[in-house]
Amino acid sequence: MDAVAEDELHDEIFPDIPAPEDGGPWQAPAELEQHLYELGRSGDVLGYLRAVAAEGVYYPVLLEEARAAGEDEYPMLLVDVPDGRTVAQVYTSGVLPRPHPQLVYEYATLGALARILPGHVDVLFINAGTPCEQFFQTDDGERQAWLGLHDDHFSPEELMDRTVTHRTGAPAALLHGLACGAHLCHGNGDAWNTVHWHGMGYRGEVQRLADYWGVASREDWLGVQERLLNREVSPWHWDFVLGGRGTLARERGGGRVDPALWRDWVETTLRANVEVPENDPEFEAFVVELRDLVGKVLRYEARFRADGLLPPDGRVDTIAAWDIGRASKMARWGRGARYATEPEMHTAIERASRTARDAYGSWAEFSAGYVLGRCLHFDEEEFGPWYTDVLEAHRSLATDPDGPWLTVPFAAE
């Protein structure tokens, strides 16, 4: 079944954001648009283009055309105005409208736009229908200037590893679930609280899901989304091992659990609950792997405590956050690729929120669980970028006054 067929039809195709009725200053939905607004008011057109070049823009495309486009084809919804000119409308991320079931937005840098904008386009209108709108000619000289600005100001690395907050007005019921995906939002440079998700543009979102998740259809997305929400993507034995320590601690009234006792519990419990032929080599290797996992967890936790991810006596009791955080983003990625309807995305985000609150008591606990899951998945005790990048995300999210962890209570109110 096609998600588009189930999606709600509405008329929010282009942004329509009026200026304040009293003529006072406008408060933009995000820092970039606020900056563009001020540059426009001051007449700094070149500064405006510099800011756009650093971030990139989104252009509208009919969904049917976007799906049919080849790798080197770039369809674009253009507007012919009464005086005979053809206008291309593009927008920065903070003013993009609610996703429409028949129209998508594609991302382009200003340099890419100089190359793919059809030759018959006369005017480039940036952020039309908003207080930060500006229009530009599109002749060869202007396009050459865009290429130069792109070369001077665009850096993909500068758009990543940052905490971004928009003034979205997202309902409280969704904010906690959105915040569960904040690690990934920080790494990708996305606004953590954006409900109207466009991500890397339609093509980029489809490609992201295909490349990293093997998701190429609505059915694929539904399956992966459900498995993440049910915490079935990460290996079961990670939480089995962590849970053994919790069981031993409760049996002994709390306190530190001896690692040797913990390893023995893992082996004894595993052998008691798995029926395999005696001396099965694969099973014996698995037992060794799980016993070794105890030491790996302890070494990661020691590093976490040294780096402030855990308090001096802290530990990680579950890596549930690793699946929950990705589930929160998977809901948005599915929406961006038009595999998910808007209600489905909302439901998945709300489920991620409930699951997180069932598993953890604070954002700090959630973050430590997420980081350990990511490290067990990718890092192999190298303490390389798979660890250091998410450690930086943790520190930013824990201290940014506009970020999710200082603005959204973890516990339900």
C-alpha positions in Angstrom: 0.0 0.0 0.0 1.3 3.5 -0.9 1.7 5.8 2.0 0.9 8.8 -0.2 -2.6 7.3 -0.9 -3.3 7.4 2.8 -1.8 10.8 3.6 -4.0 13.8 4.3 -4.4 16.2 1.4 -3.8 19.8 2.3 -2.9 23.1 0.6 0.4 23.8 2.4 2.5 23.5 -0.8 4.7 26.6 -0.3 5.6 28.4 2.9 3.2 31.3 3.8 4.7 33.1 6.8 3.4 36.7 7.1 5.4 39.6 8.6 4.2 40.9 11.9 1.0 42.9 11.5 2.3 45.7 13.7 5.3 46.2 11.5 7.7 45.2 14.3 10.7 42.9 13.9 10.0 39.3 12.9 11.1 36.3 15.0 12.2 33.7 12.5 11.7 29.9 13.1 15.5 29.3 13.1 18.8 31.2 13.4 19.6 31.0 9.7 16.3 32.6 8.7 16.7 35.3 11.4 20.1 36.1 10.0 18.7 36.2 6.4 16.0 38.5 7.6 18.4 40.9 9.2 20.7 40.9 6.1 17.7 41.6 3.9 16.6 44.5 6.1 20.1 46.0 5.9 20.4 45.5 2.2 23.4 43.2 2.4 22.5 41.1 -0.6 25.9 39.5 -1.0 25.9 38.6 2.7 22.5 37.0 2.2 23.9 34.8 -0.6 26.9 33.9 1.4 24.7 32.6 4.2 22.6 30.6 1.7 25.8 29.2 0.1 27.0 27.9 3.5 23.7 26.0 4.2 22.1 25.1 0.9 18.4 25.3 -0.2 15.4 23.1 -1.0 13.5 23.2 -4.2 10.0 21.8 -4.9 9.3 18.8 -7.1 6.1 16.9 -7.9 6.5 13.5 -6.2 5.6 11.6 -9.3 8.4 13.4 -11.2 10.9 12.9 -8.4 10.2 9.2 -8.3 10.6 8.9 -12.1 13.8 11.0 -12.3 17.0 9.3 -13.3 20.3 9.8 -11.4 21.3 12.8 -13.5 17.8 14.3 -13.9 16.6 17.2 -11.7 13.0 18.0 -12.2 11.8 21.2 -10.6 8.4 22.8 -10.1 8.7 26.3 -11.7 6.3 29.2 -11.8 5.5 31.3 -14.9 4.4 34.8 -13.9 2.1 37.1 -15.9 5.0 39.2 -17.3 6.3 36.1 -19.1 9.3 35.4 -16.8 9.9 31.9 -15.3 10.6 31.8 -11.5 12.3 29.1 -9.5 11.3 29.1 -5.8 13.8 27.7 -3.3 13.7 27.7 0.5 16.0 27.3 3.5 15.3 24.6 5.9 13.7 26.6 8.7 10.8 27.8 6.6 9.9 24.5 4.8 6.2 23.7 5.0 4.5 20.6 6.2 5.2 17.7 3.8 2.6 17.4 1.0 1.4 14.0 -0.3 1.9 15.1 -3.9 5.0 17.3 -3.6 8.5 16.9 -2.2 11.5 19.1 -1.6 15.0 18.3 -2.9 18.2 19.6 -1.3 20.8 21.5 -3.4 23.8 23.5 -2.6 24.0 26.9 -4.2 26.8 25.6 -6.4 24.7 22.6 -7.5 21.7 25.0 -8.1 23.9 27.0 -10.5 24.4 23.9 -12.6 20.9 22.2 -12.4 18.6 25.3 -12.7 17.0 25.1 -16.1 18.5 27.6 -18.5 15.1 29.3 -19.2 14.6 30.3 -15.6 14.8 34.1 -15.2 14.5 34.6 -11.5 15.6 32.7 -8.4 13.2 33.5 -5.5 14.6 32.5 -2.1 12.1 32.0 0.7 9.2 33.5 -1.2 6.2 34.2 1.0 8.3 34.9 4.1 9.7 38.0 5.7 13.2 36.8 4.7 12.6 36.6 1.0 15.0 37.8 -1.7 15.1 37.4 -5.4 18.1 37.2 -7.8 18.7 37.1 -11.5 19.9 33.9 -13.0 22.1 34.9 -15.9 25.5 33.2 -16.6 27.4 35.8 -14.6 25.1 35.4 -11.6 25.5 31.6 -11.7 29.2 31.9 -11.8 29.1 34.0 -8.7 27.0 31.3 -7.0 29.7 28.8 -7.9 32.4 31.0 -6.3 30.3 31.5 -3.2 29.8 27.8 -2.9 33.5 27.1 -3.2 34.3 29.8 -0.6 31.6 29.1 2.0 30.2 25.6 1.7 31.7 22.9 4.0 29.7 19.7 4.7 31.7 19.2 7.9 30.5 22.5 9.2 26.9 21.4 8.8 27.4 18.3 11.0 28.1 17.7 14.7 26.0 20.6 16.0 22.9 21.0 18.2 20.2 22.7 16.1 16.9 23.9 17.6 14.1 25.4 15.6 11.0 27.3 16.8 8.7 24.6 15.5 5.8 24.7 18.0 5.9 20.9 18.1 3.3 19.5 20.4 4.5 18.4 23.9 3.4 14.9 23.2 6.0 14.6 20.4 8.9 16.6 21.9 10.1 13.8 24.2 10.1 11.3 21.4 11.8 13.7 19.0 14.5 14.3 21.7 15.2 10.6 21.8 16.8 11.0 18.3 19.0 13.9 19.4 22.3 12.0 19.1 21.7 11.3 15.5 20.3 14.8 14.9 23.5 16.3 16.3 25.7 14.1 14.2 23.8 14.9 11.0 23.4 18.6 11.9 19.6 18.3 11.8 17.2 20.2 14.0 16.2 17.8 16.7 12.6 19.1 17.1 11.5 19.4 13.5 8.2 17.5 12.9 7.8 18.6 9.3 10.7 16.4 8.1 12.5 17.0 4.8 15.9 15.9 5.9 18.4 15.7 3.0 15.6 16.2 0.5 13.5 13.4 -0.9 16.2 11.9 -3.0 18.7 12.0 -0.1 16.3 10.4 2.3 15.4 7.6 -0.1 19.2 7.0 -0.7 20.0 7.1 3.0 17.5 4.4 3.8 18.6 2.2 0.9 22.3 2.6 1.6 22.4 2.3 5.4 19.3 0.2 6.2 18.4 -1.8 3.1 15.0 0.0 3.0 13.6 0.4 -0.5 9.9 0.4 0.0 7.1 1.2 2.4 7.0 -2.5 3.5 10.7 -2.5 4.3 10.3 0.7 6.3 7.4 -0.7 8.3 9.4 -3.8 9.2 12.5 -2.0 10.3 10.5 0.7 12.2 8.7 -2.0 14.1 11.8 -4.0 14.9 13.5 -0.8 16.3 10.6 0.1 18.4 10.5 -3.5 19.8 14.2 -3.3 20.5 14.9 -6.2 18.1 17.6 -4.7 15.9 20.5 -4.8 18.5 21.7 -8.3 19.4 19.7 -9.7 22.3 22.7 -10.9 24.2 23.9 -7.3 24.9 21.0 -6.7 27.3 21.2 -10.3 28.5 24.7 -9.7 29.8 23.8 -6.3 31.3 20.7 -7.8 32.9 22.8 -10.4 34.6 24.6 -7.8 36.5 21.4 -6.2 37.6 20.0 -9.6 38.7 23.1 -10.3 40.8 23.1 -6.8 42.3 19.4 -7.2 43.4 20.1 -10.6 44.9 22.9 -9.1 47.0 21.1 -6.0 48.0 22.9 -3.6 45.6 26.5 -2.5 45.3 29.3 -3.6 43.0 29.1 -7.0 41.4 32.3 -9.0 41.2 33.2 -9.5 37.5 34.1 -13.1 37.9 30.7 -13.8 39.5 29.0 -11.9 36.7 30.9 -13.9 34.0 29.9 -17.2 35.7 26.3 -16.1 35.9 26.3 -15.3 32.1 27.7 -18.8 31.3 25.6 -20.7 33.7 22.3 -19.0 32.7 23.1 -19.4 29.0 23.8 -23.1 29.3 20.7 -23.6 31.4 18.4 -22.0 28.8 19.9 -23.1 25.5 19.5 -26.6 24.1 22.5 -27.5 21.9 24.5 -30.7 21.3 27.3 -31.2 23.8 30.5 -29.4 23.0 28.9 -27.7 20.0 31.8 -25.5 18.7 29.6 -22.5 17.7 27.9 -22.5 21.1 31.1 -22.8 23.0 32.6 -19.8 21.0 29.4 -17.9 21.8 29.8 -18.6 25.5 33.4 -17.3 25.4 32.2 -14.2 23.5 29.6 -13.4 26.2 32.0 -13.9 29.0 34.4 -11.5 27.2 31.6 -9.0 26.8 31.5 -8.5 30.6 35.1 -7.2 30.4 34.3 -5.1 27.4 31.4 -3.4 29.1 33.4 -2.8 32.2 36.2 -1.1 30.2 33.7 1.1 28.3 32.0 2.1 31.6 35.4 3.0 33.1 36.0 5.3 30.1 32.5 6.7 30.3 33.1 7.6 34.0 36.4 9.3 33.2 34.8 11.3 30.4 31.7 12.3 32.4 29.2 10.1 30.5 28.6 8.3 33.8 28.8 9.4 37.4 31.6 8.0 39.5 29.5 5.0 40.6 27.4 4.8 37.5 26.7 1.9 35.2 24.7 1.0 32.1 21.8 -1.3 32.7 20.4 -1.5 29.2 21.4 -0.4 25.7 17.7 0.0 24.7 18.4 3.6 23.8 20.5 2.5 20.8 17.4 1.1 19.1 15.0 3.7 20.6 17.1 6.7 19.3 17.3 5.2 15.9 13.6 4.4 15.9 12.9 8.1 16.6 14.9 9.0 13.5 13.7 6.1 11.4 10.1 7.6 11.8 11.4 10.8 10.3 13.5 9.2 7.6 10.5 7.2 6.5 8.4 10.3 6.3 11.1 12.1 4.3 11.2 9.2 1.8 7.3 9.1 1.7 7.2 5.6 3.0 5.4 6.8 6.2 2.2 8.8 6.6 2.2 11.7 9.0 0.1 9.9 11.6 2.4 6.8 11.3 5.4 9.0 12.0 3.8 10.6 15.0 2.7 7.3 16.4 6.2 5.9 16.1 7.8 8.9 17.8 5.3 8.7 20.6 6.0 4.9 21.0 9.8 5.7 21.1 9.1 8.1 23.9 7.1 5.6 26.0 9.7 2.9 25.5 12.5 5.2 26.6 10.7 6.2 29.7 10.0 2.6 30.6 13.8 1.8 30.3 15.4 4.9 31.8 15.0 7.5 34.4 16.9 10.5 32.9 18.4 11.8 29.7 21.9 11.1 31.2 21.0 7.4 31.6 19.4 7.3 28.1 22.6 8.8 26.6 24.9 6.4 28.3 22.9 3.5 27.0 22.8 4.9 23.5 26.6 5.5 23.5 27.4 2.0 24.8 25.1 0.4 22.2 26.8 2.4 19.4 30.2 1.5 20.7 29.4 -2.2 21.0 28.0 -2.1 17.4 30.9 -0.2 15.7 33.8 0.9 17.9 35.6 -2.4 18.9 37.2 -0.7 21.9 39.2 1.6 19.7 37.7 4.7 21.3 37.9 6.3 17.9 35.4 8.5 16.1 32.5 6.1 16.7 33.0 7.0 20.4 34.5 10.5 20.4 31.9 11.9 18.0 28.9 10.7 20.1 30.7 11.8 23.3 30.9 15.3 21.8 27.2 15.0 21.0 26.4 14.0 24.6 28.3 17.0 25.9 26.6 19.4 23.6 23.1 18.1 24.3 23.8 18.1 28.0 24.8 21.8 28.0 23.0 23.6 25.2 20.3 25.8 26.9 18.0 25.4 23.8 18.7 21.7 23.4 16.4 18.9 24.1 17.8 17.7 27.4 17.5 21.1 29.1 14.1 21.9 27.7 12.2 18.6 27.6 11.7 16.8 31.0 12.6 13.2 30.7 9.9 12.0 33.1 6.3 12.3 32.1 4.5 15.2 33.8 
